[in-house]
Amino acid sequence: MNSSEQFENFEKIQKNFLNGKIAQFIDVYIRKNKVWSAEQIHSEFLEKVNFEIENKVYSVEPKYENYVTEENKKELEKKHSALNWLITENGKKLTLERFNQKLQNTKVIADRKSPIIDRLSFGFKNDEKLFFEINHGRSGKYSYLQSKELEKVIVNPWTIKHVNLELTEKFNCNIFNCLEKLSTSYLEKKFVEYWKLKYSSEENPALIPEVCGLSSKFYYFTYKDNIYSTKSEILEEITERVYISNFRYDFLLVNFKNQKIAFIELDGFEHHKTRKQQTIDSIKRNNASKNKVVLFTFTSKRINEDIESVFNELDSFLK
């Protein structure tokens, strides 16, 4: 029995599951990478499938068994079985054929530059009026645009024009409204005013304030007055409550033209001299490095006395 015949023998729920998994993977991959071959995509797809199999992504953990219906358990078992088929010879053959076919139909997207990120959260998470989530290439928080729809999206990602389109549609505001509401300190206001004088053209990268997450939110953990970047760093038996805090960067810039991304931190000495804040600053540096994002840090002295040199430094990033 060949790969297509085996696929057709699956139940409808399994075929829908496999079709969705294959289609979503390639749509996301093409959006994020320069695609050279179907084999390249296939290799990374199999890595993801193997990871999900090894970690039993479509299995019910024992501690949750009493909370899952028998119907849901059977559905997960069918998905897990279909997932295992993908790493058989016939499964590999079918997915490689699908990737080759998809590439031929999505050349317009495959030849584009990467948007670098596809989702961005900024603002104050505890205030719904001052919290914003915007996308590129997504139709919702978790859903991606189909390839044919994505081909119609011609605005450059993360420019002022793109960000304003997202904000207008979803929140009835624009990036300049957000900068005014979220940039509250003296240093931030001064930085924003200078920025607007130089880079207000809608084709420039947008200056995005109080960035608290890319694809996922940024968090640190507090336990017994100590701060940790991950929960696993707390090596002792936990006897007190662990507090989770979302941290933010002052600003974000995404230079789509040159495929660069940077966080900007304005360093007011009084605020950053405490031990707690120094630890958070260290977590921010590590997080930026992990996400392969450049981190610019500008002191209050430099912003107050020589703000032009700050923007000269940014110019090389933006050009």
N, C-alpha and C positions, 0 to 999 in steps of 0.2 A: 504494500500500500504506500503510495507516495505522500509527500507532505501536504498537498492540497486535499487529498482524500481523507487523511487523518484529521485535518482541521475541520472539514465538513462533518465529521462524525462527532464532534464535540456538541454538547448541549448549547442552546442559545445563549445562556448566561455566560458560558465559558468563551464562546466566540466573541460576544460583545466585550468581555473583559480583555481578551487578547488584542482585538482590534483597537480598543481604546488605549491600551498600554503602548502598543507599537506606534500609533499615530501621534499620541501626545509626546512620546520621547523624541521623535524626529522633529516635530514642530518646535519644541523647546531647544533642541540641539542646534538646529539650523539658525535659530534666532540668536544664539549665544556664540556661535563658532563660525570660522571660515571652514566650509565643508570641502574636503578634497575627494572623498570617495565614500561609497556605501559601506565598504569594509571598515573604514575608520569609525563610522557611527555604530556599526554592528558590534565591533569590539567593545565599545563603551556600554552599549546596551546590555551585552552579556554580563559585563561586570556588575551592572545594577541588578540584573535578574539573579545572579549568584548571591549577591549580598542579601536580597530579599528572601531568598530560599534559606540561606544560612541563619538569618535572623528571624525566620518564621513570621514574616510580616503579615501573612494571611492566615495565621493560626490564633486561637484564643488562649491567652495566658491562663494558667490554672486558677489564679486568684480571681479571675473575672468570669469563670465558667458559669457560676450561678446567676449571672446577670445577662447572659446571652441566650436567646431562644434557640431551640433545636433547628428551626428554619435558617437562622443566621449562621449557625455552626456548619450546616450542610453547604450553604452558599460559599463560606470561606474555604471549606474543604475542596469544593469544585474549582475555586480560583487557584488554590495552592497546587492542585493537580495540573491545571492548565499551565501554571508558571513553570513547573518542573518539565513539562513537555518542551518548553522553549529552549532548553539546553540539550535536547536530543538532536541527533543529526537532521531529522526531518524538521524539527522546530527551528533549528539554525538556518536550514535551507529556505524555509518559508519566510522568515523575517528578513534574510538578506535580499530575497526577491522583492519583498515589500519596500525595503529601503531604496533599492535601485529604482523601482517604479516611482516612488515618492520624489526622489531627487530630480528625475526628469520633469516632474510636474511642478517643481518649486524652485526652478533655476533663478527666478527673479529674487527670491528671498535668500537663497544660498550665496548669491554673489554680493550681498550687502555686507557692510560692516556690522559688527556686533553692537547692540544697543548698550552693552556693558552690564546693565542691570535691568530687570523687567518689573520690579516692584520697589516702592520706596515709601517709608513711613516717616512723618515728621510732625513736630508739635508736641503738645503736652498730653500724654496718653490718658491722664485722669480727668481731662476736660474735653468732652466730645465736640464742643464748639471751636476748640483750638487744636484739634488732632486731625491729620490728613493722611490718606493713603492713596497714592496715584500709581499708574501702571504704564508700561509700554508693551504692546503685544498681548495683553490679557483682556478678556471680556468681563472678568470679575476677579474676586480675591484669589481664587484658586483655578479658574478656568482660563484656558489660552484660546486666542483667536485661531480659527482654522486658517490653513495656508492661503486659500483664495482670498479671505478677508484681509489677511496681513499684507498681501501684495498691494492692497489699496491704500495702506497707511504710508504716506510719503513724507510726512513731517519728520524732521530730524529729532531723534530722542533727546529729551532732557534740555532742549533749548528753551528759552523763555516762551516761545510760541507753543511748543508741545506742552509744557507744564501749565500754561494758562488755559489751553484747551481742556486739559484734564480737570483743573480746578473749577473752571466755569461750568463744565458739565456736571460735576459731582458735588460741588460745594458753593456754587454761585459766587466765586471770588477769583482773584488772580494772585500771582506770586508777590506782587508789590503790596497787596493787602496783607498777605501772610507775613512778609518781612516787617511790616509796620506793627502787627499784633504780637509777633513772637520775638522780635529783637528788642529787648526791653532795657538792657544795660547801656550805660553811656558809651562804652567801647563798641558794642554791637551797633548802636545807632550811628556812630561816627563812621564805622566801617561800611555800613549799608549806604549811607548818603554818598560816600566817595564812590562806591560801586555803581550806584545809579547814574552818576555823572559820566562814568566811563563805559558802562556795558549795558545800557538800557535797550539796545537794538534787539528785536525779537529773535534774531538768528544766533545771538550769543548764548553760551551756556547759562542756564538759570542759576542764581544764587539761592540755594534752598536752606532755610534756617532750621535749627533744633532737630537735626536728623536723628531718629531713634531706632531705625531699622532699615535694612535692605530687604532681602527676601524674608528674613526673620528679624525679630526685635533684638536689641542689644540689652543684655542683663548682667548684673553682678549680684552676689549673695552676701548678706550680712549675718554673722553668727557670733554671739558673745562679743559684740562690738568690734569684731574683725571682719575685713572685707575679702571676698574670694571671687575669682573670675568664673569658677565652676563649682557646682555642689560637691563634686568628687574630691576637691581639694580639702574639704573638711574631713580629716582623717580619724577623728575621735568619734566615739559613740554620741549621737545627737541627743541631747537632753533638753535643749531649749529650742525655741522657734527659730527657723531660718527665714529671714526676710529677703524677698526678691525685689530688686529695684531696676527699673529701666533707665539706662543712661543715654545721653545725647551728645552729639557733636554740635558745635556752634553753627557750622555751615557745611554744605556739600557742593562740590562742583563736578559735573560730568562733561568732559570734553569729548563729545562723540567724534568730531572731525579727526582728532589725533589719538583717539582710543585711550584716553587717560581719565582717571577718577581721583578726587582728592577730598579729604576732610580739612576743615580749617578750624583751629582753636585759638581764641583770643585769651591771652594769659594775663589776667589781672592778679598781681602778686598777692594781695591780701586774701583773695579767695583761694588761691592755689598753694598757699604755704602750709595749710594744715595737713597733718599726717593722713587723715581720711581722704582728702582731695588728691594728695599725691599718689595714694594707692589707686584711686579711680583713674587718675591720669595715666598711670602705668597700664591699667587694664585697657584703657582706650588705645594706647599705643600698640599693645599686643593685638587687640581686635582689628585695628587698621591693617597691621602687618598680615594677619591671618586672612583677611579679605582682599589682600593685595591692593590696598588703597594708600596713596600718598597722604601723609599727615603734615600739614603746615601749622606751625605754632608761632604766633606773633605776640610779642609782649606789649603791655599797655604803654610802656615807655616809647617803644618804636611807633606804635599807632598814634600816640599823642604828639611825638616830636618829628617823625619822619614817615608819615603814612604813604608818601609817594614811593619810597623804597619798598614798602610792603607790596604795592601794586606793580612795581617793576618786576618783583620776584614772581608774582602771579602771571604777569604778561607772558613769560617764557612758557608757562604751563598752558596758557590759553591760545598761544599762536601755533 
